[in-house]
Amino acid sequence: MTYAERVTAEPPTDAERMRWFVAVAEELSFSRAAKSLNVARQRLSAAVIELSNDAGEPLFVPGDGPTELTDAGRELLQRARLAVADDDLRRAEAAAAAPEVPTLRVGFVPGVTVTKWTRIWADRFPDIALDALVVEADEQEAALREARVDVCFVRTPVDREGLSVVSLYTELPVVVVPKDHPVSLFADVTLDDLAGEQIQDTTEAVPTMLEMVAAGVGPVILPHSLARLHSRRDLVFRTVTDAPPTQIALAWRHDGTTEVIEEFLGVVRGRSPRSSRSPRTATQAAPKARKAPPVSKETKPKKKPAPKSRRGRR
């Protein structure tokens, strides 16, 4: 995009130009103001030039010196602040009058991929927004109980008191070792193969544990999804066939159960859009057609005798 295209693309409104001017006047720096407003510096400069042309005189002292307002600029700053305050008030009133858009907040622990379900949800329920939020494993219960999320993909074990928990799938455990470790020669190992190794405690953050593995402190056993998420070139991971697996489950508060959450559970479990178990379609199901009563022998019509063949009469 050329300079002219950047400057002329999406021209700001009068209220935006006033807001931008106030930012430059208070920062006394075009670059800092552009960064705070998240607009291109060229667009900001063009907007100020337009205001100067409208005023008929410069708003900032020309030259290479520090950015400084002229008398006309200081006079315009007072009016611009009032215009910005009026614009803020109009926006607040419009936001208060706008209908509230329902939103489902879905948390998920690292290692869980929610893209498939969010895509299905957007296609099936476009009128309900879905916000996907990463929740660390040590915060998964607090995020639910403090209502920071409505529903959460959690990694078990989890305290089920006051929660509805539906198991979804099992994660394979893997051991992470340095690339030159003897374990790297095998496709999978057992716990006996790791006897004598100083297995790390998994209370630390995953990147910290992997850094310690690379430093030779000792291997660590993690769910496969976490090892893959934080994979490094200097480390490898191998399946531990007899280590206890972990479970990924969907959890939500008992007292927070809603029709929307039940619909999301149906999406995650692969329920079809027209499933009779869907809360939205359960009340819309058409009644089944009634079967016709069987015909009794008394009312059953008698069959007519088949006509005799002409050849037989001959």
ZIVEN-V909469 format. One record per residue. RES is the residue in three letters. PSI is psi in radians with two decimals (999 if undefined). Layout:
res: [RES	RES]
psi: [PSI	PSI]
//
This chain:
res: [MET	THR	TYR	ALA	GLU	ARG	VAL	THR	ALA	GLU	PRO	PRO	THR	ASP	ALA	GLU	ARG	MET	ARG	TRP	PHE	VAL	ALA	VAL	ALA	GLU	GLU	LEU	SER	PHE	SER	ARG	ALA	ALA	LYS	SER	LEU	ASN	VAL	ALA	ARG	GLN	ARG	LEU	SER	ALA	ALA	VAL	ILE	GLU	LEU	SER	ASN	ASP	ALA	GLY	GLU	PRO	LEU	PHE	VAL	PRO	GLY	ASP	GLY	PRO	THR	GLU	LEU	THR	ASP	ALA	GLY	ARG	GLU	LEU	LEU	GLN	ARG	ALA	ARG	LEU	ALA	VAL	ALA	ASP	ASP	ASP	LEU	ARG	ARG	ALA	GLU	ALA	ALA	ALA	ALA	ALA	PRO	GLU	VAL	PRO	THR	LEU	ARG	VAL	GLY	PHE	VAL	PRO	GLY	VAL	THR	VAL	THR	LYS	TRP	THR	ARG	ILE	TRP	ALA	ASP	ARG	PHE	PRO	ASP	ILE	ALA	LEU	ASP	ALA	LEU	VAL	VAL	GLU	ALA	ASP	GLU	GLN	GLU	ALA	ALA	LEU	ARG	GLU	ALA	ARG	VAL	ASP	VAL	CYS	PHE	VAL	ARG	THR	PRO	VAL	ASP	ARG	GLU	GLY	LEU	SER	VAL	VAL	SER	LEU	TYR	THR	GLU	LEU	PRO	VAL	VAL	VAL	VAL	PRO	LYS	ASP	HIS	PRO	VAL	SER	LEU	PHE	ALA	ASP	VAL	THR	LEU	ASP	ASP	LEU	ALA	GLY	GLU	GLN	ILE	GLN	ASP	THR	THR	GLU	ALA	VAL	PRO	THR	MET	LEU	GLU	MET	VAL	ALA	ALA	GLY	VAL	GLY	PRO	VAL	ILE	LEU	PRO	HIS	SER	LEU	ALA	ARG	LEU	HIS	SER	ARG	ARG	ASP	LEU	VAL	PHE	ARG	THR	VAL	THR	ASP	ALA	PRO	PRO	THR	GLN	ILE	ALA	LEU	ALA	TRP	ARG	HIS	ASP	GLY	THR	THR	GLU	VAL	ILE	GLU	GLU	PHE	LEU	GLY	VAL	VAL	ARG	GLY	ARG	SER	PRO	ARG	SER	SER	ARG	SER	PRO	ARG	THR	ALA	THR	GLN	ALA	ALA	PRO	LYS	ALA	ARG	LYS	ALA	PRO	PRO	VAL	SER	LYS	GLU	THR	LYS	PRO	LYS	LYS	LYS	PRO	ALA	PRO	LYS	SER	ARG	ARG	GLY	ARG	ARG]
psi: [2.30	2.98	-0.78	-0.67	-0.70	-0.66	-0.70	-0.20	2.29	1.24	2.45	2.71	2.98	-0.72	-0.68	-0.71	-0.72	-0.72	-0.75	-0.71	-0.75	-0.71	-0.75	-0.73	-0.60	-0.63	-0.47	0.68	2.13	-0.69	-0.76	-0.68	-0.72	-0.68	-0.73	-0.56	-0.22	0.81	2.79	2.48	-0.60	-0.71	-0.67	-0.78	-0.72	-0.68	-0.71	-0.66	-0.71	-0.72	-0.66	-0.72	-0.69	-0.65	-0.40	0.12	2.78	2.52	-0.39	2.59	2.11	2.77	-3.13	0.06	-3.05	2.62	2.16	2.40	2.52	3.10	-0.70	-0.64	-0.70	-0.62	-0.73	-0.56	-0.69	-0.79	-0.61	-0.67	-0.67	-0.70	-0.70	-0.72	-0.73	-0.71	-0.70	-0.69	-0.74	-0.72	-0.73	-0.71	-0.68	-0.68	-0.64	-0.58	-0.34	2.49	2.47	2.25	2.13	2.44	2.39	2.09	2.01	2.06	2.73	2.44	2.67	2.45	-0.37	2.25	2.02	0.05	-0.75	-0.80	-0.66	-0.59	-0.76	-0.72	-0.79	-0.59	-0.62	-0.56	1.19	-0.28	-0.05	1.99	2.63	2.13	2.05	2.19	2.29	2.28	2.14	2.64	-0.62	-0.06	0.02	-0.75	-0.74	-0.66	-0.61	-0.87	-0.47	0.11	0.52	-0.46	2.72	-0.59	2.64	2.39	1.97	2.78	2.09	2.75	2.69	2.49	2.02	0.02	2.06	0.09	2.57	2.21	2.16	2.02	2.44	-1.00	2.90	2.46	2.30	2.41	2.47	2.71	2.36	2.20	2.85	2.74	-0.53	0.23	2.55	-0.53	-0.48	-0.25	-0.18	2.70	-0.61	2.82	3.00	3.01	-0.55	-0.59	-0.37	0.13	2.37	-0.24	2.56	1.53	2.26	2.63	2.52	0.45	-0.34	2.88	2.58	-0.83	-0.64	-0.75	-0.72	-0.58	-0.65	-0.61	-0.79	-0.52	-0.06	0.23	-0.69	2.77	2.97	2.49	2.17	2.82	2.54	-0.69	-0.64	-0.71	-0.69	-0.67	-0.66	0.52	2.54	2.69	-0.45	0.05	2.68	2.79	2.52	2.53	2.37	1.85	-0.49	0.23	2.57	2.29	2.92	2.79	2.46	2.26	2.82	2.21	2.60	2.89	2.46	-0.82	-0.05	0.21	2.20	2.95	-0.61	-0.73	-0.70	-0.64	-0.70	-0.69	-0.71	-0.68	-0.79	-0.65	0.10	0.36	2.40	2.76	-0.52	0.30	2.45	-0.24	-0.15	2.26	-0.58	-0.56	-0.23	-0.66	-0.14	0.07	2.35	2.49	2.54	2.53	2.38	2.39	2.53	2.48	2.55	2.56	2.18	2.88	-0.57	-0.62	-0.10	2.17	2.48	2.54	2.44	2.48	2.47	2.43	2.49	2.57	2.46	-0.67	-0.63	-0.64	-0.57	999]
//
